[in-house]
Amino acid sequence: MAAFERLYISRYMAAHWPEGGYSLGYPLGPIPENIVNQLGYEAAAAQFRPWRSEIDAIKFFPDGMLLIEAKIMRPYDGVRGLIMYQGLIPHTPELKPWWGADNQMRLIAPVINDVARLAAERLGIQVDTWSDPETQEHAARYQRYWSREATLERNLRKQKLAELGLALKSPLTSEGPFTR
């Protein structure tokens, strides 16, 4: 998850559940038995964590969970992720009390296009278009970065730097510092 999305999900969770009862960046999926047998459960879970999938947030309720994925851009990636994460619940030992429970999924994003919204709704995923001023500002900067005008500005700046002999050399070309 991108750094700004971590801030976004943190603010969302605090705004919706100030009392807590949720976890951010929750690891999902099995831990190999051979590692558990060798190290014990706690050490195996810690060692294997980098290889487990991670959902942005889980809100825990007595009768189920709400799986939450946050996307500032490309909300359809959140739809795909939620389907996979839902499938990992019965294989996540830490979540055994919620296996078979009425677990819900929610996608949050400042803006969700019609395609992502339709896909989410057809797959039983709740959609919440939530935003705050910081997120709106970040999304606007990101969208501007990929606009035609901003791309032209960057290319013009690179051209001027090259004319002044200040252009950065790419390590992937024969002119870069990593050549023999």
Backbone as ProteinMPNN parsed JSONL, in Angstrom:
{"seq_chain_A": "MAAFERLYISRYMAAHWPEGGYSLGYPLGPIPENIVNQLGYEAAAAQFRPWRSEIDAIKFFPDGMLLIEAKIMRPYDGVRGLIMYQGLIPHTPELKPWWGADNQMRLIAPVINDVARLAAERLGIQVDTWSDPETQEHAARYQRYWSREATLERNLRKQKLAELGLALKSPLTSEGPFTR", "coords_chain_A": {"N_chain_A": [[0.854, -1.168, 0.0], [0.533, 2.183, -0.806], [2.213, 4.972, 0.719], [0.621, 7.262, 1.179], [-1.919, 6.179, 1.057], [-1.949, 4.697, 3.391], [-2.138, 6.708, 5.324], [-4.612, 7.713, 4.564], [-6.421, 5.503, 5.012], [-6.077, 5.279, 7.749], [-7.11, 7.725, 8.698], [-9.731, 7.462, 7.811], [-10.669, 5.231, 9.281], [-10.407, 6.18, 11.93], [-12.205, 8.297, 11.82], [-14.639, 6.99, 11.402], [-14.825, 4.961, 13.347], [-14.159, 5.915, 16.137], [-13.924, 4.747, 18.593], [-12.344, 2.547, 18.258], [-11.472, -0.913, 17.876], [-10.55, -2.061, 15.574], [-8.131, -3.139, 13.117], [-5.188, -2.207, 11.404], [-3.501, -2.817, 8.312], [-3.535, -5.711, 8.201], [-2.286, -9.008, 8.308], [-2.953, -11.692, 6.062], [-3.822, -15.083, 5.277], [-2.333, -18.412, 5.101], [0.183, -19.821, 7.314], [3.071, -21.559, 6.717], [3.095, -24.937, 7.748], [5.459, -26.387, 8.322], [7.226, -24.381, 9.102], [5.92, -23.382, 11.358], [6.063, -25.692, 12.97], [8.823, -25.847, 13.349], [9.555, -23.38, 14.547], [7.576, -22.546, 16.292], [4.351, -21.017, 16.804], [4.122, -18.114, 17.116], [6.711, -17.08, 16.452], [6.945, -18.121, 13.862], [4.824, -16.83, 12.574], [5.73, -14.19, 12.699], [8.131, -14.369, 11.217], [7.219, -15.189, 8.705], [5.567, -13.156, 7.879], [6.247, -11.107, 5.877], [5.604, -12.437, 3.492], [2.944, -12.836, 3.427], [-0.345, -11.877, 2.349], [-1.761, -8.594, 2.732], [-4.36, -6.835, 4.129], [-5.87, -3.604, 4.022], [-7.45, -2.704, 6.238], [-9.303, -4.086, 9.006], [-12.375, -4.17, 10.525], [-13.594, -5.264, 13.505], [-16.366, -7.115, 14.643], [-18.69, -8.613, 16.984], [-20.154, -10.59, 15.625], [-19.021, -10.874, 13.134], [-16.826, -9.581, 10.53], [-15.615, -6.572, 8.972], [-14.074, -6.192, 6.061], [-11.772, -3.981, 4.753], [-10.657, -2.085, 2.073], [-8.605, 0.433, 0.816], [-8.368, 2.79, -1.77], [-6.844, 5.323, -3.514], [-6.336, 5.992, -6.108], [-7.19, 4.083, -9.013], [-9.482, 2.284, -8.258], [-10.529, -0.204, -9.009], [-8.529, -2.022, -8.564], [-8.761, -2.359, -5.85], [-11.197, -3.703, -5.696], [-10.557, -6.199, -6.86], [-8.599, -7.006, -5.012], [-10.084, -7.237, -2.595], [-11.77, -9.427, -3.102], [-9.891, -11.494, -3.237], [-8.827, -11.313, -0.62], [-11.048, -11.922, 0.954], [-11.314, -14.602, 0.32], [-9.088, -15.601, 1.61], [-9.624, -15.568, 4.311], [-10.655, -18.013, 5.603], [-8.251, -19.346, 5.774], [-6.6, -18.109, 7.448], [-5.135, -18.326, 10.399], [-5.245, -16.617, 12.665], [-7.709, -15.465, 12.499], [-9.631, -17.31, 13.095], [-11.931, -17.325, 14.881], [-13.771, -15.943, 13.325], [-14.219, -17.415, 11.058], [-16.465, -18.491, 8.683], [-18.322, -16.664, 9.527], [-20.551, -13.826, 9.075], [-19.006, -12.042, 7.122], [-18.22, -8.927, 5.776], [-17.395, -6.827, 2.926], [-15.69, -3.825, 2.061], [-15.01, -1.146, -0.078], [-13.141, 1.756, -0.136], [-12.771, 4.999, -1.456], [-11.802, 8.217, -2.729], [-13.006, 8.955, -5.107], [-14.969, 7.0, -7.226], [-15.06, 5.255, -10.163], [-17.595, 4.429, -12.626], [-17.333, 1.809, -13.635], [-15.777, 0.412, -11.729], [-17.483, 0.727, -9.528], [-19.81, -0.662, -10.374], [-18.756, -3.272, -10.696], [-17.95, -3.787, -8.042], [-20.412, -3.662, -6.633], [-21.822, -5.76, -7.837], [-20.368, -7.882, -6.906], [-20.912, -7.922, -4.284], [-19.663, -6.057, -2.685], [-19.424, -3.353, -0.543], [-19.487, 0.15, -1.225], [-17.806, 3.09, -0.519], [-17.526, 6.398, -0.93], [-15.432, 8.325, 0.345], [-13.783, 11.158, 1.619], [-11.309, 13.566, 2.574], [-9.975, 16.893, 3.081], [-7.12, 16.733, 2.722], [-6.766, 14.381, 1.279], [-8.185, 14.95, -1.058], [-6.602, 16.995, -2.092], [-4.186, 15.609, -2.531], [-5.023, 13.678, -4.432], [-5.725, 15.371, -6.553], [-3.221, 16.475, -7.209], [-1.908, 14.152, -8.053], [-3.458, 13.383, -10.265], [-2.996, 15.586, -11.904], [-0.245, 15.271, -12.396], [-0.1, 13.233, -14.304], [-1.308, 14.412, -16.443], [-1.602, 15.785, -19.781], [-0.466, 18.346, -20.052], [1.274, 18.541, -17.81], [3.04, 16.465, -18.369], [4.217, 17.402, -20.717], [5.483, 19.685, -19.666], [7.394, 18.476, -17.943], [8.943, 17.087, -19.823], [9.97, 19.235, -21.318], [11.483, 20.516, -19.341], [13.413, 18.497, -18.872], [14.66, 18.537, -21.364], [15.803, 21.111, -21.405], [17.611, 20.87, -19.271], [19.316, 18.943, -20.339], [20.409, 20.374, -22.483], [21.946, 22.152, -21.048], [23.804, 20.49, -20.098], [23.263, 19.161, -17.782], [21.677, 16.993, -17.524], [20.367, 14.029, -16.103], [21.952, 10.9, -16.204], [20.8, 7.816, -17.326], [20.896, 4.756, -15.536], [20.392, 2.605, -17.078], [21.296, 2.857, -19.594], [23.98, 2.97, -22.036], [25.421, 5.117, -21.293], [25.316, 5.403, -18.635], [26.269, 5.179, -15.073], [26.715, 2.535, -14.441], [27.99, 1.004, -16.293], [30.38, -1.11, -18.004]], "CA_chain_A": [[0.0, 0.0, 0.0], [1.289, 3.427, -0.876], [2.286, 5.691, 2.0], [-0.528, 8.148, 1.384], [-3.098, 5.346, 1.335], [-1.895, 4.354, 4.819], [-2.714, 7.864, 6.031], [-6.027, 7.78, 4.184], [-7.189, 4.487, 5.734], [-6.015, 5.624, 9.177], [-8.074, 8.819, 8.958], [-11.076, 6.917, 7.596], [-11.036, 4.377, 10.414], [-10.566, 7.037, 13.11], [-13.427, 9.094, 11.651], [-15.828, 6.133, 11.46], [-14.846, 4.168, 14.582], [-13.215, 6.523, 17.092], [-13.773, 3.848, 19.754], [-11.373, 1.504, 17.925], [-12.014, -2.204, 17.488], [-10.111, -2.39, 14.22], [-6.699, -3.338, 12.927], [-4.693, -1.713, 10.115], [-2.431, -3.618, 7.727], [-3.671, -7.029, 8.814], [-1.795, -10.083, 7.431], [-3.922, -12.738, 5.757], [-3.331, -16.285, 4.619], [-1.742, -19.442, 5.967], [1.599, -19.841, 7.672], [3.461, -22.944, 6.448], [3.171, -25.797, 8.932], [6.839, -26.75, 8.651], [7.829, -23.26, 9.833], [5.282, -23.377, 12.675], [6.632, -26.82, 13.714], [10.222, -25.556, 13.683], [9.783, -22.172, 15.337], [6.445, -22.17, 17.131], [3.422, -20.194, 16.029], [4.412, -16.672, 17.148], [7.923, -16.809, 15.676], [6.653, -18.428, 12.456], [3.981, -15.744, 12.056], [6.583, -13.014, 12.521], [9.089, -14.609, 10.146], [6.548, -15.355, 7.415], [4.701, -12.005, 7.595], [6.486, -10.42, 4.593], [5.082, -13.194, 2.358], [1.484, -12.941, 3.519], [-1.094, -10.735, 1.837], [-2.125, -7.657, 3.79], [-5.521, -5.989, 3.85], [-5.678, -2.282, 4.611], [-8.049, -2.626, 7.573], [-10.408, -4.964, 9.385], [-13.175, -3.745, 11.678], [-14.102, -6.476, 14.138], [-17.652, -7.102, 15.332], [-18.89, -9.924, 17.609], [-20.738, -11.575, 14.713], [-18.38, -10.846, 11.824], [-15.801, -8.564, 10.279], [-15.72, -5.746, 7.79], [-12.779, -6.098, 5.39], [-11.775, -2.666, 4.106], [-9.531, -1.779, 1.198], [-8.607, 1.845, 0.431], [-7.664, 3.12, -3.009], [-6.994, 6.717, -3.914], [-6.421, 5.853, -7.562], [-7.413, 2.705, -9.478], [-10.318, 1.545, -7.306], [-10.78, -1.58, -9.444], [-7.537, -2.864, -7.881], [-9.334, -2.661, -4.547], [-12.231, -4.718, -5.897], [-9.843, -7.477, -7.028], [-7.959, -7.359, -3.75], [-11.078, -7.662, -1.595], [-12.214, -10.786, -3.423], [-8.821, -12.393, -2.809], [-8.724, -11.282, 0.84], [-12.199, -12.67, 1.497], [-10.992, -16.015, 0.156], [-8.01, -15.984, 2.525], [-10.088, -15.585, 5.71], [-10.662, -19.363, 6.188], [-6.894, -19.869, 5.811], [-5.852, -17.22, 8.338], [-5.354, -18.877, 11.74], [-5.569, -15.573, 13.639], [-9.107, -15.057, 12.331], [-10.468, -18.501, 13.232], [-13.258, -17.04, 15.461], [-14.669, -15.361, 12.327], [-14.413, -18.303, 9.913], [-17.875, -18.818, 8.488], [-19.19, -15.568, 9.994], [-21.06, -12.921, 8.045], [-17.962, -11.056, 6.894], [-18.555, -8.006, 4.702], [-16.27, -6.167, 2.27], [-15.954, -2.427, 1.723], [-13.993, -0.406, -0.818], [-13.246, 3.199, 0.045], [-11.977, 5.802, -2.38], [-12.376, 9.558, -2.843], [-13.845, 8.932, -6.31], [-15.025, 5.651, -7.777], [-15.666, 5.309, -11.49], [-18.773, 3.578, -12.787], [-16.95, 0.417, -13.857], [-15.395, -0.152, -10.426], [-18.682, 0.685, -8.687], [-20.659, -1.75, -10.857], [-18.104, -4.537, -10.349], [-18.015, -3.95, -6.587], [-21.788, -3.953, -6.218], [-22.186, -7.111, -8.308], [-19.624, -8.861, -6.114], [-21.317, -7.797, -2.881], [-18.738, -5.163, -1.985], [-19.94, -2.018, -0.239], [-18.653, 1.212, -1.775], [-17.898, 4.327, 0.257], [-16.715, 7.48, -1.479], [-15.101, 9.177, 1.482], [-12.599, 11.95, 1.395], [-11.05, 14.713, 3.427], [-9.242, 17.871, 2.257], [-5.773, 16.277, 2.371], [-6.886, 13.358, 0.234], [-8.596, 15.631, -2.288], [-5.421, 17.701, -2.598], [-3.261, 14.591, -3.036], [-5.587, 13.103, -5.66], [-5.634, 16.384, -7.61], [-1.807, 16.533, -7.636], [-1.608, 12.916, -8.772], [-4.108, 13.45, -11.577], [-2.293, 16.593, -12.702], [1.059, 14.738, -12.784], [-0.231, 12.425, -15.507], [-2.008, 15.154, -17.493], [-0.795, 16.113, -20.957], [0.287, 19.569, -19.78], [2.369, 18.261, -16.88], [4.011, 15.626, -19.075], [4.956, 18.3, -21.609], [6.352, 20.504, -18.812], [8.512, 17.646, -17.502], [9.809, 16.822, -20.977], [10.653, 20.492, -21.633], [12.488, 20.695, -18.291], [14.485, 17.538, -19.148], [15.365, 18.997, -22.557], [16.626, 22.264, -21.011], [18.718, 20.352, -18.465], [20.231, 18.266, -21.257], [21.116, 21.423, -23.223], [22.912, 22.75, -20.131], [24.73, 19.445, -19.683], [22.892, 18.77, -16.426], [20.703, 15.902, -17.56], [20.743, 12.812, -15.392], [22.18, 9.752, -17.064], [20.07, 6.636, -16.887], [21.765, 3.59, -15.309], [19.997, 1.551, -17.995], [21.848, 3.118, -20.918], [25.434, 2.813, -22.111], [26.04, 6.326, -20.745], [25.101, 5.436, -17.19], [27.404, 4.862, -14.21], [26.84, 1.103, -14.178], [28.507, 0.309, -17.467], [31.74, -1.642, -17.831]], "C_chain_A": [[0.898, 1.228, 0.0], [1.195, 4.179, 0.453], [1.056, 6.57, 2.216], [-1.802, 7.35, 1.648], [-3.121, 4.881, 2.787], [-2.489, 5.488, 5.661], [-4.218, 7.942, 5.795], [-6.857, 6.763, 4.968], [-7.182, 4.772, 7.233], [-7.031, 6.7, 9.524], [-9.511, 8.331, 8.794], [-11.531, 6.117, 8.815], [-11.27, 5.211, 11.67], [-11.847, 7.859, 13.023], [-14.685, 8.248, 11.83], [-15.953, 5.327, 12.744], [-13.85, 4.741, 15.583], [-12.988, 5.654, 18.33], [-12.781, 2.723, 19.484], [-12.051, 0.223, 17.485], [-11.652, -2.604, 16.071], [-8.604, -2.574, 14.207], [-6.333, -2.854, 11.53], [-3.567, -2.612, 9.621], [-2.398, -5.034, 8.262], [-3.192, -8.115, 7.855], [-2.84, -11.186, 7.273], [-3.237, -13.922, 5.093], [-2.639, -17.22, 5.586], [-0.278, -19.162, 6.278], [2.031, -21.301, 7.49], [3.679, -23.749, 7.731], [4.602, -26.144, 9.313], [7.545, -25.629, 9.414], [7.24, -23.17, 11.24], [5.872, -24.492, 13.535], [8.064, -26.545, 14.167], [10.359, -24.44, 14.713], [8.722, -21.897, 16.395], [5.604, -21.144, 16.39], [3.829, -18.721, 15.977], [5.633, -16.326, 16.291], [7.69, -17.071, 14.19], [5.818, -17.318, 11.831], [4.816, -14.494, 11.8], [7.53, -13.191, 11.339], [8.409, -14.633, 8.774], [5.714, -14.139, 7.014], [4.996, -11.32, 6.259], [5.881, -11.138, 3.385], [3.571, -13.359, 2.409], [0.845, -11.699, 2.901], [-1.506, -9.86, 3.009], [-3.301, -6.805, 3.345], [-5.332, -4.666, 4.588], [-6.24, -2.195, 6.022], [-9.114, -3.697, 7.746], [-11.071, -4.341, 10.6], [-13.83, -4.999, 12.225], [-15.426, -6.202, 14.843], [-17.832, -8.477, 15.965], [-19.37, -11.004, 16.631], [-20.118, -11.58, 13.317], [-17.339, -9.749, 11.728], [-16.177, -7.767, 9.047], [-14.311, -5.6, 7.238], [-12.781, -4.816, 4.567], [-10.49, -2.475, 3.316], [-9.686, -0.335, 0.729], [-7.813, 2.038, -0.848], [-7.91, 4.579, -3.335], [-7.113, 6.794, -5.433], [-6.671, 4.373, -7.864], [-8.253, 1.868, -8.51], [-10.607, 0.104, -7.726], [-9.727, -2.526, -8.875], [-8.035, -3.256, -6.49], [-10.415, -3.721, -4.628], [-11.575, -6.089, -6.014], [-9.227, -7.942, -5.717], [-8.942, -7.88, -2.726], [-11.574, -9.078, -1.852], [-11.156, -11.791, -2.972], [-8.75, -12.454, -1.283], [-9.862, -12.054, 1.498], [-11.922, -14.179, 1.41], [-9.891, -16.505, 1.087], [-8.453, -16.088, 3.979], [-10.084, -17.005, 6.282], [-9.282, -20.019, 6.273], [-5.985, -19.015, 6.7], [-6.104, -17.656, 9.775], [-5.774, -17.829, 12.774], [-7.044, -15.174, 13.604], [-10.081, -16.223, 12.499], [-11.829, -18.207, 13.873], [-14.262, -16.482, 14.441], [-14.814, -16.227, 11.073], [-15.898, -18.634, 9.834], [-18.829, -17.748, 8.965], [-19.657, -14.734, 8.806], [-20.062, -11.782, 7.862], [-18.293, -10.242, 5.645], [-17.285, -7.391, 4.13], [-16.666, -4.738, 1.933], [-14.741, -1.836, 1.015], [-14.204, 1.066, -0.523], [-12.308, 3.895, -0.928], [-12.604, 7.187, -2.444], [-13.324, 9.678, -4.035], [-13.815, 7.512, -6.843], [-15.743, 5.722, -9.121], [-16.79, 4.275, -11.598], [-18.425, 2.101, -12.95], [-16.592, -0.25, -12.529], [-16.605, -0.271, -9.508], [-19.593, -0.478, -9.087], [-20.064, -3.103, -10.472], [-18.212, -4.805, -8.85], [-19.418, -4.355, -6.146], [-22.22, -5.346, -6.651], [-21.495, -8.209, -7.503], [-19.939, -8.751, -4.618], [-20.399, -6.93, -2.045], [-19.41, -3.81, -1.786], [-18.964, -0.988, -0.807], [-18.887, 2.475, -0.954], [-16.963, 5.348, -0.369], [-16.508, 8.502, -0.369], [-13.822, 9.928, 1.193], [-12.492, 13.024, 2.47], [-10.199, 15.687, 2.606], [-7.842, 17.41, 1.842], [-5.811, 15.263, 1.235], [-7.286, 13.998, -1.09], [-7.412, 16.354, -2.922], [-4.427, 16.713, -3.215], [-3.752, 14.014, -4.366], [-5.485, 14.095, -6.82], [-4.198, 16.504, -8.128], [-1.447, 15.313, -8.479], [-2.221, 12.945, -10.176], [-3.415, 14.468, -12.478], [-0.953, 16.045, -13.2], [0.967, 13.987, -14.107], [-0.972, 13.143, -16.631], [-1.038, 15.47, -18.639], [0.097, 17.325, -20.682], [1.485, 19.301, -18.872], [3.444, 17.397, -17.532], [4.859, 16.48, -20.014], [5.92, 19.181, -20.819], [7.579, 19.712, -18.362], [9.484, 17.385, -18.646], [10.597, 18.064, -21.377], [11.768, 20.758, -20.613], [13.676, 19.752, -18.515], [15.327, 17.992, -20.333], [16.287, 20.167, -22.204], [17.819, 21.824, -20.172], [19.762, 19.672, -19.345], [21.048, 19.289, -22.04], [22.183, 22.086, -22.363], [23.958, 21.738, -19.654], [24.456, 18.934, -18.273], [21.918, 17.596, -16.383], [21.243, 14.696, -16.801], [20.904, 11.683, -16.393], [21.426, 8.569, -16.485], [21.042, 5.489, -16.649], [21.448, 2.459, -16.283], [20.527, 1.765, -19.405], [23.355, 2.948, -20.874], [26.148, 4.032, -21.54], [25.95, 6.393, -19.228], [26.3, 4.996, -16.392], [27.635, 3.367, -14.008], [27.325, 0.318, -15.396], [29.931, -0.161, -17.194], [32.712, -0.867, -18.654]], "O_chain_A": [[1.894, 1.29, 0.721], [0.229, 4.036, 1.203], [0.511, 6.614, 3.319], [-2.672, 7.806, 2.39], [-4.195, 4.691, 3.357], [-3.251, 5.243, 6.596], [-4.993, 8.205, 6.715], [-7.891, 7.121, 5.532], [-8.18, 4.531, 7.912], [-7.733, 6.597, 10.53], [-10.401, 8.735, 9.543], [-12.639, 6.305, 9.316], [-12.233, 4.972, 12.399], [-12.504, 8.094, 14.038], [-15.689, 8.733, 12.352], [-17.064, 5.037, 13.187], [-12.816, 4.13, 15.85], [-11.986, 5.805, 19.029], [-12.412, 2.007, 20.415], [-13.077, 0.256, 16.805], [-12.358, -3.389, 15.439], [-7.902, -2.214, 15.152], [-7.085, -3.068, 10.579], [-2.77, -3.111, 10.416], [-1.36, -5.507, 8.724], [-3.634, -8.155, 6.707], [-3.519, -11.56, 8.229], [-2.207, -13.775, 4.434], [-2.389, -16.871, 6.74], [0.393, -18.382, 5.601], [1.407, -22.195, 8.062], [4.351, -23.305, 8.662], [4.931, -26.192, 10.498], [8.376, -25.902, 10.28], [7.963, -22.913, 12.203], [6.157, -24.269, 14.712], [8.465, -26.967, 15.251], [11.17, -24.531, 15.635], [8.948, -21.096, 17.302], [6.08, -20.484, 15.466], [3.875, -18.138, 14.894], [5.589, -15.387, 15.496], [8.185, -16.323, 13.346], [6.068, -16.91, 10.697], [4.625, -13.815, 10.791], [7.712, -12.267, 10.546], [8.973, -14.147, 7.794], [5.2, -14.101, 5.896], [4.049, -10.973, 5.553], [5.664, -10.507, 2.351], [2.985, -13.967, 1.513], [1.421, -10.612, 2.928], [-1.59, -10.329, 4.144], [-3.244, -6.137, 2.313], [-4.709, -4.62, 5.649], [-5.578, -1.667, 6.915], [-9.736, -4.152, 6.786], [-10.407, -4.021, 11.586], [-14.532, -5.711, 11.507], [-15.585, -5.201, 15.541], [-17.187, -9.431, 15.529], [-19.04, -12.181, 16.783], [-20.643, -12.229, 12.412], [-17.015, -9.081, 12.71], [-16.946, -8.217, 8.197], [-13.454, -4.968, 7.856], [-13.694, -4.59, 3.772], [-9.387, -2.676, 3.826], [-10.765, 0.072, 0.297], [-6.712, 1.507, -0.989], [-9.057, 5.018, -3.422], [-7.902, 7.574, -5.965], [-6.38, 3.514, -7.032], [-7.781, 0.852, -8.0], [-10.905, -0.73, -6.871], [-9.998, -3.716, -8.716], [-7.759, -4.357, -6.014], [-10.539, -4.552, -3.728], [-11.988, -7.035, -5.345], [-9.318, -9.114, -5.354], [-8.661, -8.87, -2.051], [-11.775, -9.844, -0.91], [-11.489, -12.824, -2.391], [-8.627, -13.539, -0.715], [-9.653, -12.758, 2.486], [-12.26, -14.932, 2.324], [-9.777, -17.707, 1.326], [-7.726, -16.645, 4.802], [-9.548, -17.198, 7.373], [-9.158, -21.13, 6.788], [-4.765, -19.178, 6.701], [-7.175, -17.387, 10.32], [-6.572, -18.124, 13.664], [-7.564, -14.613, 14.568], [-11.237, -16.126, 12.086], [-12.821, -18.796, 13.443], [-15.471, -16.543, 14.669], [-15.47, -15.812, 10.118], [-16.506, -19.018, 10.833], [-20.041, -17.906, 8.822], [-19.204, -14.926, 7.678], [-20.257, -10.687, 8.389], [-18.607, -10.799, 4.593], [-16.229, -7.425, 4.762], [-17.81, -4.462, 1.57], [-13.602, -2.003, 1.451], [-15.32, 1.572, -0.643], [-11.196, 3.432, -1.185], [-13.809, 7.327, -2.236], [-14.315, 10.406, -3.983], [-12.755, 6.89, -6.904], [-16.88, 6.184, -9.209], [-16.911, 3.374, -10.768], [-19.146, 1.236, -12.453], [-17.055, -1.354, -12.242], [-16.742, -1.26, -8.788], [-20.091, -1.198, -8.222], [-20.776, -3.979, -9.981], [-18.529, -5.92, -8.437], [-19.579, -5.295, -5.368], [-22.914, -6.039, -5.906], [-21.988, -9.335, -7.43], [-19.305, -9.408, -3.792], [-20.363, -7.061, -0.822], [-19.902, -3.2, -2.736], [-17.758, -1.23, -0.86], [-20.028, 2.877, -0.726], [-15.744, 5.181, -0.34], [-17.31, 9.417, -0.181], [-12.892, 9.39, 0.593], [-13.455, 13.338, 3.169], [-9.744, 15.322, 1.522], [-7.422, 17.673, 0.715], [-4.971, 15.297, 0.336], [-6.767, 13.617, -2.139], [-7.239, 16.327, -4.14], [-3.892, 16.959, -4.296], [-2.977, 13.881, -5.313], [-5.189, 13.7, -7.948], [-3.978, 16.62, -9.333], [-0.763, 15.431, -9.496], [-1.57, 12.573, -11.152], [-3.265, 14.238, -13.678], [-0.565, 16.334, -14.332], [1.865, 14.094, -14.943], [-1.238, 12.541, -17.672], [0.181, 15.423, -18.473], [1.276, 17.326, -21.036], [2.587, 19.782, -19.137], [4.632, 17.583, -17.269], [6.075, 16.303, -20.097], [7.051, 19.402, -21.252], [8.694, 20.233, -18.4], [10.7, 17.454, -18.465], [11.769, 17.96, -21.737], [12.865, 21.175, -20.983], [14.825, 20.167, -18.362], [16.55, 17.857, -20.322], [17.431, 20.208, -22.657], [18.92, 22.347, -20.34], [20.962, 19.816, -19.112], [22.247, 19.098, -22.242], [23.208, 22.533, -22.878], [24.875, 22.081, -18.907], [25.332, 18.339, -17.646], [21.399, 17.252, -15.321], [22.435, 14.393, -16.859], [20.099, 11.528, -17.311], [21.428, 8.36, -15.272], [21.929, 5.262, -17.472], [22.16, 1.455, -16.312], [20.256, 0.971, -20.306], [23.939, 2.798, -19.801], [27.359, 3.989, -21.324], [26.453, 7.332, -18.61], [27.264, 4.486, -16.963], [28.662, 2.978, -13.451], [27.093, -0.886, -15.505], [30.597, 0.322, -16.278], [33.906, -1.163, -18.641]]}, "name": "protein", "num_of_chains": 1, "seq": "MAAFERLYISRYMAAHWPEGGYSLGYPLGPIPENIVNQLGYEAAAAQFRPWRSEIDAIKFFPDGMLLIEAKIMRPYDGVRGLIMYQGLIPHTPELKPWWGADNQMRLIAPVINDVARLAAERLGIQVDTWSDPETQEHAARYQRYWSREATLERNLRKQKLAELGLALKSPLTSEGPFTR"}
